[in-house]
Amino acid sequence: MFRLQTALPDRYTAADPAQLAAWIRQAKDALGSRLIILGHHYQRDEVMAWADARGDSFGLSRIAAGQSEAEFVVFCGVHFMAESADILTGPHQQVILPDLNAGCSMADMADIESVEEAWETLGAVTDIDRVIPVTYMNSSASLKAFVGRHGGMVCTSSNARAVLTWALGDGSGAGAGDQVLFFPDQHLGRNTGFELGYTGAHMAVWNPRLEGGGLDDATLKSAALLLWKGHCSVHQRFRPEHIDAFRAEHPGGIVVVHPECAHDVVEAADQVGSTDYIIQAVAEAPSGSVIGVGTEIHLVKRLDDETPDKTVLSLDPLVCPCSTMFRIDAPHLAWVLEGLVDGEVRNRITVDEETATWARVALERMLATV
């Protein structure tokens, strides 16, 4: 998805960390309760230092919705997260993304045109009323609205199992169908499918770049899980060899990975779970533990810093950060905050009302079901 972030004035790009911190502090003090700053777990420390709340994307959006006195919600995350916050917050609240170029490569792998084309193709070969669309939280507002319109729902990495159970249940659930079209992350869908007892024979990957998703009609009709060919650029880097190397160096170490990792990595890990699960797993590990974690490096480093009685390491020796999350920095944060002090709302993120209405349907369906 194309976005355009204007270059920052030299005042911000040339400022040193101490000056930027002073400007951010002054702006926060001036705005007071009119402002809430949300920091996703993958943000760099220079940004997280100013967060009034930190968490995962959906959790932060719900926090923003609960802070009705906050007129300005500055979301230090990526584009789809700011959209979710705009959907859930009140009409008097304005959501701001410090850098418009902070997108999500996974979310951008499934666009509304491609999903609608896939839906039309499926409808030509199977009973589309028995296909339940499920989108991962890491997706655009338009895709959340799509599943809302078509009887599906949103899932998170924490509740994907419950959502797929609802969608592919025994027929007793309101949404129970014969198939799920799951987007945009194939790995979360696959790992959840295996967790529920499905096999590879029950799954097929829909490639939006190929006609008919690259699948024949028989597969389109028979696959219980049609998994979109998308992935997280960070979590796909982790490989079983990384786990082997960690175990060789740290016998007795604990391996915890995110379910956006490939299935062979998930199989080799000791524990698998969402970002919040990983944080809790580190907290509950015995003192003295060495924990190899398969997720974004800023969170891994923060967990190591905040649990001095344990050693928390990244499984990836190249420690690749999320490049889009990394775009949010102190200069951009200072720029949007000083704009608010001056009465200028910069980089506001808005979702049109029709899209927001159907996206809320999908989100509320999730909350009512799981």
ABEGO torsion letter per residue (X at the ends): XBBBBBBBBAAAAABBAAAAAAAAAAAAAAAEAABBBBBBAABBAAAAAABABBEBAAAAAAAAAABAABABBBBBBBAAAAAAAAAABBAABBBBBABAABBBAAAAABBAAAAAAAAAAAAAABBAAABBBBBBABBBAAAAAAAAAAGBBBBBAAAAAAAAAAAABAGABAABBABBBBOABAAAAAAAAAAAGBBAAABBBBBAABBGGGBBAAAAAABABBBBBBBBAAAAABBAAAAAAAAAABBGBBBBBBAABBAAAAAABABBBBAAAAAAAAAABBBGBBBBBBBBAAAAAAAAAABAABBBBBABAAGBBBAAAAABBAAAAAAAAAAAAAGBBBGBBBBBAAAAAAAAAAAAAAAAAX
